[in-house]
Amino acid sequence: MPQTVIDAIAQEVTKAAATLNRYPDREFVELRELLAAYLGHGLNRENIWAANGSNEVLQQILQAFGGPGRSILSFDPTYSMYPLLASGTDTRYISGVRAADFTLSAESAAAQVYEHKPNIVFLCSPNNPTGTALTLEVIESVYEAASELNAMVIVDEAYAEFSLASTKSALTLLPGRQRLIVTRTMSKAFGLAGARVGYLAAAPEVTDAIRLVRLPYHLSAVTQATAIAALKNIDLLLAQVEEIKSQRDRIVSTLKELGLKPSVSDSNFVFFGGLEDPHAIWQGLLDSGIIIRDNGIPGTLRVTAGTEAETTAFLERLTQLLAA
């Protein structure tokens, strides 16, 4: 993180420290206004809600719209927290399916909504762990089917800032769609994983519903101060995103040259297949001090893009392991 941003956060937190004997702004108005301005798309603070990380945002959504006798549909493989959050709110989790290449078509997604009749649909875009974003056509098809069932549709855009230039955000679909929620996080592109700030954009009726389930004063004054300082220095924080995207694209092109099968990536990581023994590759990299992720999907691994030096170390060691 740039030192300028660190100093700005320290200054805001110091100001907050002087009033820690009082409860924080339970409506976190300034933070919501800054988040709305950052997202654009005609949004205002009434469209915005925030919580302690995107996981708490998703949990609050399930507390408000899920629960006993209700269900959530998502399409595996996807974010592993969805079934855990469902279990924690006594919401039945339904595992939808994807194509063999892990893509999801508009026709298939809508058909599964009609088949399972869920109360909530979670769409992860860009998807974790595969990294590929959904087209707006898929989201629109799912929303149309879900609306006939009075179901909510949540598009989890945790990695949206890393998307390819041609990828469009679900934020463009919000007008006129009161059952659509788009969730984001400050953990990834902002580099604020330790601050725990997630947020959503939706119709004001949705944020009103979330207020019914949130704990009083759930966002501390320190958390609010940190996020506010970061948003006031947004350009400095997002400058590093372009460098990460360039390293991601470098990984994709090199993996193709090595004969592997990387997925199109709209995230800060690359999911790739074509490995005969992925665990052996994973272990070989680990033994060299390089940590990547084995998601347990046959023949595949996932690597996060980092600095140029880190990318070089990964690619060089991977090349050696594949040639062994």
BELMO-V822180 format. One record per residue. N is the residue number from 1. RES is the residue in one small letter. OMEGA is omega in radians with two decimals (* if undefined). D_FIRST is the distance of its C-alpha to the first C-alpha in Angstrom with 1 decimal. Layout:
[[N	RES	OMEGA	D_FIRST] [N	RES	OMEGA	D_FIRST]]
This chain:
[[1	m	3.12	0.0] [2	p	-3.11	3.8] [3	q	3.12	6.4] [4	t	-3.14	8.4] [5	v	3.10	6.9] [6	i	3.14	6.9] [7	d	3.14	10.4] [8	a	3.10	11.4] [9	i	3.14	11.0] [10	a	3.14	12.8] [11	q	3.13	15.5] [12	e	3.14	16.2] [13	v	3.09	16.5] [14	t	3.08	18.7] [15	k	3.14	20.9] [16	a	-3.10	21.2] [17	a	-3.11	22.2] [18	a	-3.10	25.2] [19	t	-3.11	26.6] [20	l	3.03	26.0] [21	n	3.12	29.7] [22	r	3.09	30.0] [23	y	3.13	29.1] [24	p	3.06	26.2] [25	d	-3.06	26.9] [26	r	3.10	28.2] [27	e	3.13	27.9] [28	f	-3.00	24.3] [29	v	-3.10	25.6] [30	e	3.14	22.8] [31	l	3.14	20.2] [32	r	3.11	22.7] [33	e	3.13	23.4] [34	l	3.10	19.8] [35	l	3.11	19.5] [36	a	3.13	22.9] [37	a	3.12	22.0] [38	y	-3.10	18.9] [39	l	-3.11	21.2] [40	g	3.10	24.1] [41	h	3.10	27.4] [42	g	-3.11	29.3] [43	l	3.02	27.8] [44	n	-3.02	27.9] [45	r	3.12	27.0] [46	e	3.12	30.2] [47	n	-2.95	28.8] [48	i	2.98	25.6] [49	w	3.14	25.1] [50	a	3.14	22.2] [51	a	-3.06	22.1] [52	n	-3.10	20.3] [53	g	-3.11	18.7] [54	s	3.10	20.5] [55	n	3.10	22.9] [56	e	3.06	24.3] [57	v	3.14	24.7] [58	l	3.11	26.7] [59	q	3.13	28.6] [60	q	3.08	29.6] [61	i	3.13	30.8] [62	l	3.08	32.9] [63	q	-3.10	34.2] [64	a	-2.99	35.2] [65	f	3.10	36.7] [66	g	3.10	37.4] [67	g	-3.11	39.3] [68	p	3.12	42.7] [69	g	-3.13	44.7] [70	r	-3.02	41.9] [71	s	3.08	39.9] [72	i	3.09	36.7] [73	l	2.95	36.7] [74	s	-2.96	33.9] [75	f	-3.08	34.1] [76	d	0.01	33.4] [77	p	3.13	31.5] [78	t	-3.04	28.7] [79	y	-3.01	26.2] [80	s	-3.14	27.7] [81	m	-3.09	27.0] [82	y	3.12	29.5] [83	p	3.12	32.6] [84	l	3.09	31.3] [85	l	3.09	30.5] [86	a	-3.14	33.9] [87	s	-3.11	35.6] [88	g	3.11	34.1] [89	t	3.12	35.5] [90	d	3.08	38.8] [91	t	-3.09	38.2] [92	r	-3.13	39.8] [93	y	3.10	37.5] [94	i	-3.11	39.0] [95	s	3.06	37.7] [96	g	-3.07	38.1] [97	v	3.05	38.4] [98	r	3.06	36.8] [99	a	-3.10	38.5] [100	a	3.12	38.7] [101	d	3.07	35.7] [102	f	3.06	33.7] [103	t	-3.12	33.9] [104	l	-3.13	35.3] [105	s	3.12	37.9] [106	a	-3.10	38.8] [107	e	-3.12	42.3] [108	s	-3.11	41.4] [109	a	-3.14	38.8] [110	a	-3.14	41.3] [111	a	3.13	44.1] [112	q	3.05	42.3] [113	v	3.12	41.6] [114	y	-3.11	45.3] [115	e	-3.00	46.3] [116	h	3.11	44.3] [117	k	-3.14	44.3] [118	p	3.03	41.1] [119	n	-3.12	40.1] [120	i	3.03	36.4] [121	v	3.05	34.8] [122	f	3.05	31.2] [123	l	-3.14	29.9] [124	c	-3.05	26.6] [125	s	-0.01	25.4] [126	p	-3.03	23.6] [127	n	3.04	25.4] [128	n	0.46	24.0] [129	p	-2.99	24.9] [130	t	3.02	26.5] [131	g	-3.06	23.7] [132	t	3.14	26.3] [133	a	3.04	26.4] [134	l	3.04	29.7] [135	t	3.09	31.7] [136	l	3.11	32.6] [137	e	3.12	36.1] [138	v	-3.11	35.4] [139	i	3.12	33.8] [140	e	3.14	36.6] [141	s	3.11	39.2] [142	v	-3.13	37.8] [143	y	3.14	37.6] [144	e	3.14	41.2] [145	a	-3.11	42.5] [146	a	-3.12	40.6] [147	s	3.10	41.9] [148	e	3.14	45.4] [149	l	-3.06	44.7] [150	n	-3.12	43.0] [151	a	3.08	39.8] [152	m	3.08	36.2] [153	v	3.14	33.7] [154	i	3.06	30.1] [155	v	-3.09	27.7] [156	d	-3.09	24.5] [157	e	-3.08	21.9] [158	a	-3.09	18.8] [159	y	-2.98	17.7] [160	a	-3.09	19.1] [161	e	-3.13	16.3] [162	f	-3.04	16.8] [163	s	3.04	20.6] [164	l	-3.06	22.8] [165	a	-3.09	23.9] [166	s	-3.09	27.3] [167	t	-3.13	26.3] [168	k	-3.13	27.0] [169	s	3.04	25.5] [170	a	3.07	28.0] [171	l	-3.13	27.0] [172	t	-3.09	29.7] [173	l	-3.03	32.3] [174	l	-3.09	31.8] [175	p	3.11	34.5] [176	g	-3.12	37.8] [177	r	-3.04	36.5] [178	q	-3.14	36.5] [179	r	3.13	36.1] [180	l	3.09	32.9] [181	i	3.06	29.5] [182	v	-3.12	26.1] [183	t	3.14	23.3] [184	r	3.10	19.6] [185	t	3.00	16.4] [186	m	-3.07	12.9] [187	s	-2.99	12.2] [188	k	-3.06	11.9] [189	a	-3.13	10.7] [190	f	-3.10	8.6] [191	g	-3.07	6.9] [192	l	-3.11	8.9] [193	a	-3.12	11.7] [194	g	-3.13	12.3] [195	a	3.13	12.9] [196	r	3.09	15.7] [197	v	3.01	16.3] [198	g	-3.11	18.5] [199	y	3.11	20.9] [200	l	3.01	23.9] [201	a	-3.09	25.9] [202	a	3.05	29.7] [203	a	3.13	33.0] [204	p	3.12	33.4] [205	e	3.12	36.0] [206	v	3.14	33.4] [207	t	3.06	31.1] [208	d	3.13	34.3] [209	a	3.13	35.2] [210	i	3.13	31.9] [211	r	-3.10	32.6] [212	l	-3.05	35.6] [213	v	-3.11	33.8] [214	r	3.04	30.7] [215	l	3.13	30.9] [216	p	3.08	31.3] [217	y	-3.01	28.1] [218	h	3.08	26.0] [219	l	-3.08	22.7] [220	s	3.10	22.1] [221	a	3.13	21.5] [222	v	3.10	18.2] [223	t	3.14	17.0] [224	q	-3.13	18.2] [225	a	3.14	16.6] [226	t	-3.12	13.1] [227	a	3.13	13.7] [228	i	3.12	15.4] [229	a	3.13	12.8] [230	a	-3.12	10.3] [231	l	3.08	13.3] [232	k	3.11	14.2] [233	n	-2.99	11.1] [234	i	-3.09	11.5] [235	d	3.13	12.0] [236	l	-3.12	8.7] [237	l	-3.08	7.0] [238	l	3.11	10.1] [239	a	-3.12	10.3] [240	q	-3.14	8.6] [241	v	-3.12	11.3] [242	e	3.10	14.0] [243	e	3.11	13.1] [244	i	3.12	13.2] [245	k	3.13	16.4] [246	s	3.09	17.9] [247	q	3.06	17.5] [248	r	-3.13	19.0] [249	d	3.07	21.8] [250	r	3.11	22.4] [251	i	-3.13	22.8] [252	v	-3.09	25.2] [253	s	-3.13	27.3] [254	t	3.11	27.6] [255	l	3.08	28.5] [256	k	3.12	31.3] [257	e	3.13	32.5] [258	l	3.11	32.8] [259	g	3.12	35.0] [260	l	-3.03	32.7] [261	k	3.10	32.3] [262	p	3.05	28.7] [263	s	2.99	28.5] [264	v	-3.04	27.3] [265	s	3.00	23.6] [266	d	-3.06	22.0] [267	s	3.10	19.1] [268	n	3.10	16.3] [269	f	-3.13	19.0] [270	v	3.08	22.5] [271	f	-3.08	25.6] [272	f	-3.14	28.4] [273	g	-3.12	32.1] [274	g	-3.11	35.0] [275	l	3.10	34.6] [276	e	-3.12	37.9] [277	d	-3.08	36.3] [278	p	-3.11	32.6] [279	h	3.11	32.6] [280	a	3.10	33.7] [281	i	3.12	31.0] [282	w	-3.12	28.4] [283	q	3.12	30.0] [284	g	3.08	30.1] [285	l	3.14	26.4] [286	l	3.14	25.8] [287	d	3.11	28.2] [288	s	3.11	26.1] [289	g	-3.13	22.9] [290	i	-3.07	21.6] [291	i	2.98	21.1] [292	i	-3.00	21.9] [293	r	2.98	23.7] [294	d	-3.11	27.4] [295	n	3.12	28.2] [296	g	3.09	31.8] [297	i	-3.01	32.8] [298	p	3.03	35.5] [299	g	-3.04	34.7] [300	t	2.99	31.0] [301	l	3.13	27.6] [302	r	-3.14	24.0] [303	v	3.11	21.1] [304	t	3.11	17.4] [305	a	3.12	15.9] [306	g	3.11	13.2] [307	t	3.11	12.8] [308	e	-3.14	16.1] [309	a	3.12	17.1] [310	e	3.12	16.8] [311	t	3.12	18.7] [312	t	3.14	21.3] [313	a	3.13	21.8] [314	f	-3.07	22.4] [315	l	3.14	24.7] [316	e	-3.13	26.7] [317	r	3.11	27.4] [318	l	3.11	28.2] [319	t	3.11	30.7] [320	q	-3.12	32.3] [321	l	3.13	32.7] [322	l	-3.12	34.3] [323	a	-3.07	36.7] [324	a	*	37.8]]
